[in-house]
Amino acid sequence: MDDRSARLSLPLLLLTSTSILPCVGRGQVPKKRIGVLAGGDSPEREVSLASGAQVDKALRTLGYDSVLLSITTADDIVPALTEIDVAFNVLHGGAGEDGTIALLLDVLEIPYPGSRPQACARAMDKDRTKDILARNGIAVPPGNVYADKQEISEFCTDAISQYGLPLVIKPNNQGSSIGVHIVESEAELIAQAEVVVERFGTFLVEKCIPGRELTAAILDTGNGEEPLPLVEIVSKLEFFNYSAKYTEGKTEFIVPARLDEQLAEEVKQISLAAHRTIGCSGYSRVDIRLAPNGTPHVLEVNTNPGMTPMSDLPRAAAAAGIDFPTLVQMMLQTAKQRREK
Protein backbone atom coordinates (compact mmCIF):
# COMPACT_ATOMS: atom_id res chain seq x y z
CA MET A 1 0.00 0.00 0.00
CA ASP A 2 1.45 3.39 -0.98
CA ASP A 3 1.44 6.47 1.27
CA ARG A 4 -1.61 7.94 -0.44
CA SER A 5 -3.65 4.75 -0.03
CA ALA A 6 -2.63 4.54 3.61
CA ARG A 7 -3.75 8.10 4.27
CA LEU A 8 -7.10 7.68 2.57
CA SER A 9 -7.84 4.37 4.30
CA LEU A 10 -7.23 5.75 7.78
CA PRO A 11 -10.80 7.07 8.26
CA LEU A 12 -12.06 3.51 7.78
CA LEU A 13 -9.75 2.35 10.56
CA LEU A 14 -11.20 5.05 12.80
CA LEU A 15 -14.65 3.54 12.43
CA THR A 16 -13.56 0.37 14.22
CA SER A 17 -11.20 1.93 16.74
CA THR A 18 -12.48 1.47 20.30
CA SER A 19 -9.77 3.76 21.64
CA ILE A 20 -10.62 6.76 19.43
CA LEU A 21 -14.39 6.77 19.07
CA PRO A 22 -15.27 7.31 22.75
CA CYS A 23 -13.18 10.47 22.92
CA VAL A 24 -15.03 12.11 20.03
CA GLY A 25 -18.53 10.72 20.49
CA ARG A 26 -21.37 13.16 21.01
CA GLY A 27 -21.94 14.09 24.64
CA GLN A 28 -18.26 13.73 25.50
CA VAL A 29 -17.12 17.21 24.44
CA PRO A 30 -19.30 20.34 24.48
CA LYS A 31 -19.59 21.54 20.87
CA LYS A 32 -21.13 24.75 19.63
CA ARG A 33 -19.55 25.37 16.26
CA ILE A 34 -20.09 24.46 12.63
CA GLY A 35 -16.92 23.01 11.17
CA VAL A 36 -16.34 23.56 7.45
CA LEU A 37 -14.22 20.61 6.29
CA ALA A 38 -12.04 21.65 3.35
CA GLY A 39 -8.74 20.83 1.68
CA GLY A 40 -7.94 17.12 1.72
CA ASP A 41 -5.18 15.36 -0.16
CA SER A 42 -6.90 14.81 -3.52
CA PRO A 43 -5.97 16.72 -6.70
CA GLU A 44 -9.00 18.92 -5.98
CA ARG A 45 -7.50 20.32 -2.76
CA GLU A 46 -7.20 23.94 -3.94
CA VAL A 47 -10.76 24.01 -5.24
CA SER A 48 -11.98 22.58 -1.94
CA LEU A 49 -10.12 25.23 0.05
CA ALA A 50 -11.68 27.95 -2.09
CA SER A 51 -15.13 26.40 -1.56
CA GLY A 52 -14.51 26.15 2.17
CA ALA A 53 -13.48 29.79 2.48
CA GLN A 54 -16.69 30.91 0.76
CA VAL A 55 -18.93 28.70 2.90
CA ASP A 56 -17.19 29.74 6.12
CA LYS A 57 -17.61 33.41 5.21
CA ALA A 58 -21.31 32.89 4.47
CA LEU A 59 -21.91 31.08 7.75
CA ARG A 60 -20.29 33.93 9.66
CA THR A 61 -22.44 36.40 7.73
CA LEU A 62 -25.48 34.40 8.83
CA GLY A 63 -24.37 34.70 12.45
CA TYR A 64 -23.12 31.15 12.98
CA ASP A 65 -20.03 30.29 14.99
CA SER A 66 -18.11 28.77 12.09
CA VAL A 67 -14.56 27.46 11.88
CA LEU A 68 -12.76 26.58 8.65
CA LEU A 69 -10.92 23.30 9.17
CA SER A 70 -8.16 22.74 6.63
CA ILE A 71 -7.68 18.99 6.32
CA THR A 72 -4.37 17.79 4.88
CA THR A 73 -4.32 14.09 5.80
CA ALA A 74 -6.68 11.70 7.57
CA ASP A 75 -4.72 12.31 10.77
CA ASP A 76 -6.26 15.80 10.88
CA ILE A 77 -9.85 14.61 10.89
CA VAL A 78 -10.44 13.29 14.42
CA PRO A 79 -8.90 16.32 16.19
CA ALA A 80 -10.98 18.57 13.94
CA LEU A 81 -14.20 16.77 14.80
CA THR A 82 -13.68 17.29 18.54
CA GLU A 83 -14.18 21.03 17.96
CA ILE A 84 -17.54 21.02 16.21
CA ASP A 85 -21.22 20.32 16.60
CA VAL A 86 -22.15 20.18 12.90
CA ALA A 87 -19.90 19.36 9.93
CA PHE A 88 -20.26 21.15 6.59
CA ASN A 89 -18.25 18.95 4.25
CA VAL A 90 -16.83 20.67 1.17
CA LEU A 91 -13.97 18.23 0.66
CA HIS A 92 -13.79 17.42 -3.05
CA GLY A 93 -12.54 14.04 -4.24
CA GLY A 94 -10.92 11.22 -2.29
CA ALA A 95 -12.18 10.24 1.16
CA GLY A 96 -14.05 13.52 1.46
CA GLU A 97 -16.39 12.70 -1.39
CA ASP A 98 -16.45 8.91 -1.70
CA GLY A 99 -18.58 8.38 1.42
CA THR A 100 -15.76 7.74 3.89
CA ILE A 101 -16.11 11.05 5.74
CA ALA A 102 -19.91 10.87 5.62
CA LEU A 103 -19.75 7.38 7.15
CA LEU A 104 -17.41 8.59 9.88
CA LEU A 105 -19.76 11.48 10.69
CA ASP A 106 -22.71 9.06 10.85
CA VAL A 107 -20.87 6.78 13.28
CA LEU A 108 -19.97 9.76 15.47
CA GLU A 109 -23.54 11.11 15.22
CA ILE A 110 -22.33 14.47 13.96
CA PRO A 111 -25.00 16.05 11.73
CA TYR A 112 -24.00 17.18 8.25
CA PRO A 113 -25.84 18.44 5.16
CA GLY A 114 -25.88 16.59 1.87
CA SER A 115 -25.86 12.99 0.74
CA ARG A 116 -25.37 9.89 2.85
CA PRO A 117 -22.35 7.57 2.49
CA GLN A 118 -23.96 5.13 0.04
CA ALA A 119 -24.93 7.83 -2.44
CA CYS A 120 -21.50 9.47 -2.18
CA ALA A 121 -19.81 6.14 -2.91
CA ARG A 122 -22.04 5.48 -5.93
CA ALA A 123 -21.56 8.95 -7.41
CA MET A 124 -17.78 8.93 -6.97
CA ASP A 125 -17.55 5.74 -9.06
CA LYS A 126 -18.38 7.05 -12.54
CA ASP A 127 -18.74 3.59 -14.08
CA ARG A 128 -21.09 2.46 -11.32
CA THR A 129 -23.10 5.66 -11.66
CA LYS A 130 -23.52 5.12 -15.40
CA ASP A 131 -24.58 1.50 -14.88
CA ILE A 132 -27.21 2.45 -12.29
CA LEU A 133 -28.58 5.28 -14.43
CA ALA A 134 -28.68 3.19 -17.61
CA ARG A 135 -30.55 0.39 -15.84
CA ASN A 136 -33.12 2.97 -14.81
CA GLY A 137 -33.69 4.30 -18.32
CA ILE A 138 -31.48 7.40 -18.14
CA ALA A 139 -29.24 7.93 -21.19
CA VAL A 140 -25.48 7.95 -20.58
CA PRO A 141 -22.52 7.95 -23.00
CA PRO A 142 -21.59 4.38 -23.98
CA GLY A 143 -18.12 3.35 -22.89
CA ASN A 144 -15.82 0.84 -21.23
CA VAL A 145 -14.01 0.77 -17.89
CA TYR A 146 -10.39 -0.36 -17.82
CA ALA A 147 -9.63 -3.58 -15.92
CA ASP A 148 -6.16 -3.78 -14.38
CA LYS A 149 -5.22 -7.11 -15.93
CA GLN A 150 -5.96 -6.09 -19.51
CA GLU A 151 -3.29 -4.76 -21.84
CA ILE A 152 -3.83 -1.03 -22.31
CA SER A 153 -3.18 -1.17 -26.05
CA GLU A 154 -5.70 -4.00 -26.49
CA PHE A 155 -8.29 -2.14 -24.39
CA CYS A 156 -7.83 1.03 -26.44
CA THR A 157 -8.06 -0.81 -29.75
CA ASP A 158 -11.29 -2.49 -28.63
CA ALA A 159 -12.79 0.85 -27.56
CA ILE A 160 -12.04 2.43 -30.93
CA SER A 161 -13.58 -0.56 -32.70
CA GLN A 162 -16.75 -0.18 -30.66
CA TYR A 163 -17.19 3.59 -30.53
CA GLY A 164 -14.93 5.13 -33.17
CA LEU A 165 -13.06 8.40 -32.71
CA PRO A 166 -12.91 10.86 -31.07
CA LEU A 167 -13.16 9.34 -27.59
CA VAL A 168 -13.18 10.74 -24.07
CA ILE A 169 -10.80 9.28 -21.50
CA LYS A 170 -11.26 10.11 -17.82
CA PRO A 171 -10.32 8.77 -14.38
CA ASN A 172 -13.11 6.73 -12.83
CA ASN A 173 -13.06 8.58 -9.50
CA GLN A 174 -11.97 12.20 -9.95
CA GLY A 175 -13.90 15.46 -10.22
CA SER A 176 -13.30 18.98 -11.58
CA SER A 177 -12.55 17.41 -15.00
CA ILE A 178 -9.13 16.37 -13.67
CA GLY A 179 -7.44 13.93 -16.03
CA VAL A 180 -10.14 14.24 -18.72
CA HIS A 181 -9.00 14.30 -22.35
CA ILE A 182 -10.57 14.10 -25.79
CA VAL A 183 -8.41 11.98 -28.09
CA GLU A 184 -8.42 11.86 -31.88
CA SER A 185 -6.17 8.87 -32.62
CA GLU A 186 -5.28 5.43 -31.30
CA ALA A 187 -1.73 6.53 -30.49
CA GLU A 188 -3.04 9.51 -28.50
CA LEU A 189 -5.53 7.31 -26.64
CA ILE A 190 -2.86 4.79 -25.64
CA ALA A 191 -0.50 7.56 -24.51
CA GLN A 192 -3.17 9.25 -22.39
CA ALA A 193 -4.33 5.91 -20.99
CA GLU A 194 -0.83 5.12 -19.76
CA VAL A 195 -0.63 8.50 -18.01
CA VAL A 196 -4.10 8.25 -16.47
CA VAL A 197 -3.68 4.68 -15.21
CA GLU A 198 -0.33 5.56 -13.64
CA ARG A 199 -1.75 8.61 -11.87
CA PHE A 200 -5.29 7.55 -11.02
CA GLY A 201 -5.69 3.80 -11.61
CA THR A 202 -9.03 2.77 -13.09
CA PHE A 203 -10.30 4.88 -15.98
CA LEU A 204 -13.15 5.11 -18.48
CA VAL A 205 -13.12 5.48 -22.23
CA GLU A 206 -16.40 6.82 -23.60
CA LYS A 207 -17.93 7.72 -26.93
CA CYS A 208 -17.58 11.47 -27.38
CA ILE A 209 -21.13 12.84 -27.53
CA PRO A 210 -21.24 16.04 -29.61
CA GLY A 211 -23.56 18.77 -28.50
CA ARG A 212 -24.07 21.35 -25.79
CA GLU A 213 -22.68 21.21 -22.26
CA LEU A 214 -25.26 21.76 -19.53
CA THR A 215 -25.31 21.38 -15.78
CA ALA A 216 -28.28 21.15 -13.46
CA ALA A 217 -28.07 22.00 -9.77
CA ILE A 218 -30.53 20.19 -7.53
CA LEU A 219 -31.40 21.87 -4.22
CA ASP A 220 -33.80 21.25 -1.36
CA THR A 221 -35.24 24.75 -1.03
CA GLY A 222 -37.49 23.83 1.89
CA ASN A 223 -40.31 22.78 -0.43
CA GLY A 224 -38.61 19.58 -1.53
CA GLU A 225 -35.75 18.94 -3.91
CA GLU A 226 -36.01 20.77 -7.21
CA PRO A 227 -33.78 21.66 -10.17
CA LEU A 228 -32.53 25.23 -10.34
CA PRO A 229 -32.17 27.13 -13.65
CA LEU A 230 -29.93 25.22 -16.05
CA VAL A 231 -26.42 26.47 -16.70
CA GLU A 232 -25.11 26.29 -20.28
CA ILE A 233 -21.33 26.06 -20.49
CA VAL A 234 -19.48 27.39 -23.53
CA SER A 235 -15.76 26.75 -23.21
CA LYS A 236 -13.22 28.70 -25.25
CA LEU A 237 -10.95 25.65 -25.04
CA GLU A 238 -11.46 22.29 -26.74
CA PHE A 239 -13.80 21.23 -23.94
CA PHE A 240 -14.73 22.15 -20.36
CA ASN A 241 -11.58 20.89 -18.63
CA TYR A 242 -10.01 21.88 -15.29
CA SER A 243 -8.38 24.98 -16.77
CA ALA A 244 -11.62 26.11 -18.38
CA LYS A 245 -13.51 25.60 -15.12
CA TYR A 246 -11.24 27.62 -12.88
CA THR A 247 -9.53 30.20 -15.12
CA GLU A 248 -11.50 33.40 -15.45
CA GLY A 249 -12.37 34.30 -19.03
CA LYS A 250 -11.91 30.83 -20.54
CA THR A 251 -15.58 29.87 -20.27
CA GLU A 252 -18.89 31.59 -20.84
CA PHE A 253 -21.71 30.58 -18.50
CA ILE A 254 -25.23 31.23 -19.77
CA VAL A 255 -28.02 31.11 -17.18
CA PRO A 256 -30.66 30.10 -17.89
CA ALA A 257 -29.51 27.85 -20.73
CA ARG A 258 -30.68 28.76 -24.23
CA LEU A 259 -33.32 26.04 -24.51
CA ASP A 260 -37.01 26.20 -25.24
CA GLU A 261 -39.21 25.75 -22.20
CA GLN A 262 -40.22 22.17 -22.98
CA LEU A 263 -36.65 20.92 -23.55
CA ALA A 264 -35.35 22.79 -20.51
CA GLU A 265 -37.99 21.13 -18.34
CA GLU A 266 -37.11 17.71 -19.80
CA VAL A 267 -33.43 18.19 -18.95
CA LYS A 268 -34.33 19.35 -15.44
CA GLN A 269 -36.53 16.33 -14.80
CA ILE A 270 -33.88 13.92 -16.10
CA SER A 271 -31.35 15.59 -13.81
CA LEU A 272 -33.68 15.29 -10.83
CA ALA A 273 -34.29 11.64 -11.70
CA ALA A 274 -30.52 11.02 -11.82
CA HIS A 275 -30.11 12.73 -8.42
CA ARG A 276 -32.79 10.51 -6.90
CA THR A 277 -31.70 7.32 -8.65
CA ILE A 278 -28.19 7.61 -7.20
CA GLY A 279 -29.77 8.30 -3.80
CA CYS A 280 -28.54 11.87 -3.34
CA SER A 281 -30.15 14.13 -0.78
CA GLY A 282 -30.20 17.85 -0.10
CA TYR A 283 -28.24 19.01 -3.11
CA SER A 284 -26.13 17.81 -6.02
CA ARG A 285 -24.94 18.84 -9.47
CA VAL A 286 -25.77 16.77 -12.55
CA ASP A 287 -23.67 17.28 -15.68
CA ILE A 288 -25.40 16.80 -19.03
CA ARG A 289 -24.36 16.63 -22.69
CA LEU A 290 -27.28 17.52 -24.95
CA ALA A 291 -26.83 15.64 -28.23
CA PRO A 292 -27.78 17.28 -31.56
CA ASN A 293 -30.90 15.08 -31.73
CA GLY A 294 -32.07 16.56 -28.42
CA THR A 295 -31.26 13.57 -26.21
CA PRO A 296 -29.79 14.56 -22.83
CA HIS A 297 -26.95 12.26 -21.71
CA VAL A 298 -25.97 12.32 -18.04
CA LEU A 299 -22.18 12.51 -17.74
CA GLU A 300 -21.92 12.34 -13.96
CA VAL A 301 -23.58 13.18 -10.65
CA ASN A 302 -21.65 15.22 -8.08
CA THR A 303 -22.69 14.98 -4.42
CA ASN A 304 -20.25 17.66 -3.21
CA PRO A 305 -20.43 20.38 -5.87
CA GLY A 306 -18.01 23.27 -5.82
CA MET A 307 -18.89 26.39 -3.85
CA THR A 308 -16.32 28.79 -5.30
CA PRO A 309 -17.27 32.10 -6.96
CA MET A 310 -16.93 30.31 -10.33
CA SER A 311 -18.92 27.19 -9.37
CA ASP A 312 -22.16 26.15 -11.02
CA LEU A 313 -24.38 25.53 -7.98
CA PRO A 314 -24.01 29.11 -6.64
CA ARG A 315 -24.41 30.43 -10.19
CA ALA A 316 -27.67 28.53 -10.71
CA ALA A 317 -28.92 29.57 -7.28
CA ALA A 318 -28.24 33.23 -8.06
CA ALA A 319 -30.31 32.89 -11.24
CA ALA A 320 -33.15 31.58 -9.07
CA GLY A 321 -32.88 34.64 -6.82
CA ILE A 322 -30.99 32.82 -4.04
CA ASP A 323 -27.94 34.69 -2.81
CA PHE A 324 -24.90 32.80 -1.53
CA PRO A 325 -25.58 33.05 2.23
CA THR A 326 -29.18 31.94 1.67
CA LEU A 327 -27.94 29.02 -0.43
CA VAL A 328 -25.62 27.94 2.38
CA GLN A 329 -28.49 28.26 4.88
CA MET A 330 -30.69 26.04 2.68
CA MET A 331 -27.93 23.45 2.40
CA LEU A 332 -27.31 23.53 6.14
CA GLN A 333 -31.01 23.06 6.80
CA THR A 334 -30.81 19.50 5.44
CA ALA A 335 -28.56 18.57 8.38
CA LYS A 336 -31.16 19.90 10.81
CA GLN A 337 -33.96 18.01 9.06
CA ARG A 338 -31.97 14.77 9.20
CA ARG A 339 -31.25 15.21 12.92
CA GLU A 340 -34.94 15.76 13.66
CA LYS A 341 -36.07 12.57 11.88
Secondary structure, DSSP 8 states (H G I E B T S, - for coil): --HHHHHHHHHHHHHT-TTTHHHHSTTTS----EEEEEE-SSTTHHHHHHHHHHHHHHHHHTT--EEEEEE-SGGGHHHHHTT-SEEEE---SHHHHSSHHHHHHHHTT---SS--HHHHHHHH-HHHHHHHHHHTT-----EEE--TTS-HHHHHHHHHHHH-SSEEEEETT--TTTT-EEE-SHHHHHHHHHHHHHHHSSEEEEE---SEEEEEEEEE-SSSEEE---EEEEESSSSS-HHHHHSTTSEEEESS-S--HHHHHHHHHHHHHHHHHHT--SEEEEEEEE-TTS-EEEEEEESS---STT-HHHHHHHHTT--HHHHHHHHHHHHHHHHH-
